[in-house]
Amino acid sequence: MTWGAVLFAAIAGVLILLFWLWRWLRKTRPEADSGGSEKEILDNNTDKKDKEEEEGSDREGVENKQQGNRITSGCIEWPGQIMMSRSRVVKELVDDLLRFLRTRLSNSFVPVLQPAIGVGSAFEGWSPCEADDAVYQLLVPLEPPAGHSFHRELATLGQIPARDYRIRVVLECACRVRNMLCFIHSPKHHVRMKNRPPYMLDFLCTELYLDVEKLALWFRRLVKQAWVALPRARHYKMEVLPYSQRTCQLRLTSGSGSRLCIEVLFGVQLGCTDIFLTSHSANDTYIRSTIWQQSCAVAESKFFSHMTSQVPQGSFHLRCLHLCTRMLKGMEFSPYTLKTIVMHFLNTRPLPSWCRRGCFWQVVDILNFLHHCLEQKQLNHFFFGNKNMPEEIILPEHFQQSEPFNILQHVLKNPYVHPRALRLCEQLQKDLMKRLPD
């Protein structure tokens, strides 16, 4: 019995060892164990790969729906609050600078610098870029000095909306103004005396027309001299950037290293309206230094400010605009195209629809309308020929009387851009619908 038990235990141990050896060989050499052909093995591996891809697609679908939920819940990476806070700081800094310059130039015959107006996306509360990359644009209206007047002359016909103007500086009789030098009737030796104040026709004009580049150069020099006298100058290091000849670009760096990029534009108001002739060029092509271009920037900023006070919760239209511009970044569409669509929507749709729960569908509608405009090859400028304009926006008569202007003309002129823009828009619509929330 003893030898029998020992023999049985030995046989059982050998069997167990052989079993584990077979399991190990099966794991390391599946082709030998399965007894199948090479094709069957490849098919098994393909099925496994397809299963992994299907699982990955499911995970992507979950992530897309989570993104859709983020949109509908309003949890969008939106730099609006940061930009609004920084825009207030920028506005205060520039206003301090302008007040100092007005005091310093009070006895001179140069354009009178009026309080700045915040324009552009950063002051409107949205941006096509991140908050740290935003450029804060301010328009400084110019008034003629005493004894002078500005006469606006249309330089070219038919260039709507960016019409070109020239601003002719005309001398006015100032004989009846007490202690005022009249440049028309005063003796020539008084006008030419060396200690008289600076005279704008001498160094800011070209052939009696206000010169944009001379004006910008003069202002940049004033800023360099005046900055050190401002109380807030000790908090920021200021650099005047050389990137533009028609504006004044500044970069302020705080003690913590954060930066603010500011661009000061110059403008002459067109009558008593919200339309200005500005130094800012609407395109990158070279234009003469005496040309001022018609701009709706102030009217647009005023429109967004008005709508923000009317829309529920005040900011979801800006979140939608920011999200759309971020989605279309690097494509064929300019941020101004999407901005125009949003302005049309704000002006025609019920304002309660711009709320947290409707944010996702507003984005869908914006892209659908963009696709429709591309198919129809037509998107009207917001301010030209628009009969449904809020009373708060004051426009010249020729704006309301003119025919609608198609801002997609630049897309239609290029036979390769238009079909590609349509394809990109359709693909973006499909991608967005994948993020459809539950």
URQUIZI-V80155 format. One record per residue. RES is the residue in one letter. PHI is phi in whole degrees, 0 to 359 (NA if undefined). Layout:
BEGIN
<<RES	PHI> <RES	PHI>>
END
This chain:
BEGIN
<<M	NA> <T	293> <W	293> <G	295> <A	295> <V	296> <L	295> <F	296> <A	295> <A	294> <I	295> <A	297> <G	296> <V	295> <L	296> <I	296> <L	298> <L	295> <F	296> <W	293> <L	295> <W	295> <R	297> <W	294> <L	295> <R	293> <K	289> <T	280> <R	225> <P	295> <E	292> <A	286> <D	284> <S	289> <G	72> <G	276> <S	279> <E	296> <K	297> <E	297> <I	296> <L	296> <D	298> <N	297> <N	295> <T	296> <D	299> <K	296> <K	295> <D	300> <K	296> <E	294> <E	295> <E	296> <E	296> <G	296> <S	296> <D	296> <R	298> <E	296> <G	299> <V	296> <E	296> <N	297> <K	293> <Q	296> <Q	296> <G	298> <N	295> <R	297> <I	293> <T	291> <S	275> <G	86> <C	275> <I	260> <E	288> <W	241> <P	274> <G	302> <Q	297> <I	295> <M	293> <M	297> <S	294> <R	291> <S	296> <R	295> <V	297> <V	298> <K	299> <E	295> <L	298> <V	292> <D	297> <D	300> <L	296> <L	292> <R	298> <F	297> <L	291> <R	297> <T	294> <R	292> <L	258> <S	297> <N	258> <S	245> <F	259> <V	232> <P	304> <V	275> <L	276> <Q	274> <P	304> <A	286> <I	242> <G	288> <V	228> <G	85> <S	298> <A	297> <F	277> <E	281> <G	105> <W	217> <S	200> <P	283> <C	225> <E	288> <A	299> <D	289> <D	260> <A	290> <V	251> <Y	266> <Q	263> <L	229> <L	258> <V	258> <P	293> <L	248> <E	245> <P	291> <P	290> <A	301> <G	82> <H	224> <S	213> <F	257> <H	243> <R	274> <E	235> <L	290> <A	276> <T	223> <L	260> <G	81> <Q	265> <I	263> <P	271> <A	272> <R	291> <D	260> <Y	232> <R	239> <I	247> <R	271> <V	268> <V	245> <L	281> <E	244> <C	291> <A	238> <C	295> <R	275> <V	273> <R	295> <N	56> <M	245> <L	281> <C	267> <F	283> <I	268> <H	251> <S	288> <P	303> <K	299> <H	288> <H	287> <V	292> <R	265> <M	296> <K	292> <N	267> <R	284> <P	296> <P	302> <Y	240> <M	297> <L	294> <D	285> <F	225> <L	245> <C	234> <T	232> <E	54> <L	72> <Y	251> <L	298> <D	263> <V	298> <E	292> <K	294> <L	295> <A	295> <L	296> <W	300> <F	293> <R	299> <R	294> <L	297> <V	298> <K	300> <Q	284> <A	273> <W	300> <V	294> <A	272> <L	279> <P	300> <R	277> <A	297> <R	289> <H	270> <Y	223> <K	268> <M	252> <E	235> <V	266> <L	273> <P	265> <Y	280> <S	226> <Q	268> <R	252> <T	224> <C	243> <Q	257> <L	237> <R	233> <L	253> <T	240> <S	279> <G	296> <S	277> <G	99> <S	288> <R	239> <L	234> <C	257> <I	237> <E	234> <V	263> <L	257> <F	240> <G	212> <V	238> <Q	292> <L	270> <G	67> <C	253> <T	257> <D	267> <I	257> <F	234> <L	267> <T	242> <S	281> <H	285> <S	273> <A	284> <N	217> <D	270> <T	285> <Y	287> <I	232> <R	297> <S	289> <T	266> <I	266> <W	244> <Q	256> <Q	295> <S	224> <C	258> <A	300> <V	291> <A	297> <E	294> <S	297> <K	294> <F	296> <F	295> <S	297> <H	295> <M	291> <T	298> <S	282> <Q	258> <V	288> <P	302> <Q	66> <G	76> <S	217> <F	287> <H	292> <L	287> <R	296> <C	298> <L	296> <H	297> <L	297> <C	296> <T	294> <R	290> <M	293> <L	263> <K	297> <G	85> <M	263> <E	278> <F	255> <S	278> <P	304> <Y	293> <T	298> <L	292> <K	299> <T	296> <I	299> <V	296> <M	297> <H	298> <F	298> <L	299> <N	274> <T	236> <R	263> <P	300> <L	298> <P	298> <S	289> <W	271> <C	225> <R	301> <R	286> <G	260> <C	296> <F	299> <W	288> <Q	295> <V	297> <V	300> <D	294> <I	298> <L	291> <N	296> <F	292> <L	299> <H	297> <H	298> <C	296> <L	293> <E	294> <Q	278> <K	59> <Q	205> <L	217> <N	284> <H	301> <F	290> <F	262> <F	263> <G	71> <N	271> <K	276> <N	251> <M	262> <P	302> <E	297> <E	292> <I	268> <I	255> <L	242> <P	295> <E	298> <H	291> <F	292> <Q	286> <Q	273> <S	282> <E	285> <P	303> <F	255> <N	275> <I	276> <L	266> <Q	300> <H	294> <V	285> <L	288> <K	292> <N	261> <P	293> <Y	267> <V	286> <H	298> <P	297> <R	292> <A	295> <L	297> <R	297> <L	296> <C	293> <E	296> <Q	295> <L	293> <Q	298> <K	296> <D	297> <L	290> <M	292> <K	294> <R	267> <L	304> <P	287> <D	293>>
END
